[in-house]
Amino acid sequence: MQPESLMMSYGYKPELSEGAIKSPIFQTSTFVFKRAEEGKAFFEVAYGLRAKNEGEELGLIYSRINNPDLEILENRLCLWDEAEECAVFASGMSAITTVLFEFLKPGDLLLTSMPLYGGSDHFTEKILPKFGIHTLSFRANQRPEEIIALVEKSGMADNLAMVYIETPANPTNDLVDIAGSKAIARYFSRKDKTVLVAVDNTYMGPVWQHPLKHGADLVLYSATKYIGGHSDVIAGACLGSAELIKRVKGLRTFLGNMAGPWTGWLLMRSLETLKMRMDIQAFNAERIAAYLNQHPKIEKVYYPGNLTEADGEAYHIRQRQCLSNGGMISFDLKGGEKEAFIFLNALKLIKLAVSLGSTESLAEHPATMTHADVEPEHKQALSITEKMIRLSVGVENYIDIIGDIDQAMSQIPLSTTRSSLMPDLQSV
Ligand SMILES: Cc1ncc(COP(=O)(O)O)c(C=O)c1O
């Protein structure tokens, strides 16, 4: 069966909860052991003091270690990515930072793609160096041979421990080759050291891209985005092999940054509609991109659906690894911050807010908001300039979304352009 058919029931046994069709919210900090021997056995497994016996499940102990709402949610998330195991977190950032801390140590080198979400950029550029962990970055359009040469030239090739990529990248929709990243990781792996590949898959969500199938070792999500999808919860997730997720969950236990049961329950509710929400968002995005592509006040549209063979490798990466063009579009207005702010302030239906993947359409200004903290020269080089707007397409009727963009565009005073493009809507 397809994952969307199982999101209502998978991993939940009504007979254990008075027949309730939905999983209750297990709003409890701790779980009662039947006997002291049982508590001892549960802790032995939880703390890795012994391997599980044949058929033994980890019993419920304490909600920082495990909780039914999180466990059912983790089992359901595994279906989309065909992962062995999943760990759910209090935020996307806690999933990302826990993975980086678990698999990196002082002296290690982390290789990252550029751009990254502003929070991830801050953590890798400004926090990891405090722990003696070095970061080296490459551009999405660099070929694997060039990236290998970059690592070798750094003099730290022996210390490379992880390749961390975000694809499509926030906010430019740059595509990074997952299989190519794995080839780089393999090149620098040794008998005693496996270089891991971690992929932030937030932009495509679990429906539109499956990094594990392309060779990634770990997949990361801000579950705040499409997985949650209603702008009412902050959460994160990490998926991969049982062996790696055991380590991730081990550090999660001691950092205490797991999600709570209420968050778990909300995310399970959201997962029931994940596929249909994302299908509509992608359908709407395609029409909105078509409208933006022909707008005279727009200089450039960043949308995977615009890629053609003329774009070379980026086009082939999309064909290989993306199942959709997604629901995120960025565009450069003709002008700068002034024009961008006029547009944002004039929006009525689309909300002026950061975050993405929600049911409502959202617009923001990456250069001064989500990516405000990125080094100015990086911002410039990566096209995160003052004229860029990032749009997260929601589930509203696309004609209404385009109508809102159109009226906001008409507020930008550009003498050479028509005041409204609404009549052209018929052709979109
Ligand atoms: C691509 C990406 N990764 C990670 C995060 C961080 O997620 P959270 O805000 O849930 O901590 C975000 C947040 O915007 C994001 O866009």
The ligand as an SDF file (V2000), in Angstrom:
LIG
                    3D

 16 16  0  0  0  0  0  0  0  0999 V2000
   15.3680   24.1170    4.9830 C   0  0  0  0  0  0  0  0  0  0  0  0
   15.1410   24.2870    6.4590 C   0  0  0  0  0  0  0  0  0  0  0  0
   15.7810   23.4720    7.3150 N   0  0  0  0  0  0  0  0  0  0  0  0
   15.6260   23.6040    8.6460 C   0  0  0  0  0  0  0  0  0  0  0  0
   14.8400   24.5980    9.1850 C   0  0  0  0  0  0  0  0  0  0  0  0
   14.7340   24.7270   10.6760 C   0  0  0  0  0  0  0  0  0  0  0  0
   13.5170   24.2000   11.1320 O   0  0  0  0  0  0  0  0  0  0  0  0
   12.7670   24.6550   12.4550 P   0  0  0  0  0  0  0  0  0  0  0  0
   12.3620   26.0670   12.2710 O   0  0  0  0  0  0  0  0  0  0  0  0
   11.6270   23.6900   12.5600 O   0  0  0  0  0  0  0  0  0  0  0  0
   13.7250   24.5150   13.5900 O   0  0  0  0  0  0  0  0  0  0  0  0
   14.1560   25.4550    8.3390 C   0  0  0  0  0  0  0  0  0  0  0  0
   13.3120   26.5260    8.8980 C   0  0  0  0  0  0  0  0  0  0  0  0
   12.8650   27.4120    8.2130 O   0  0  0  0  0  0  0  0  0  0  0  0
   14.3110   25.2990    6.9350 C   0  0  0  0  0  0  0  0  0  0  0  0
   13.7100   26.1180    6.0590 O   0  0  0  0  0  0  0  0  0  0  0  0
  1  2  1  0
  2  3  1  0
  2 15  2  0
  3  4  2  0
  4  5  1  0
  5  6  1  0
  5 12  2  0
  6  7  1  0
  7  8  1  0
  8  9  2  0
  8 10  1  0
  8 11  1  0
 12 13  1  0
 12 15  1  0
 13 14  2  0
 15 16  1  0
M  END
$$$$
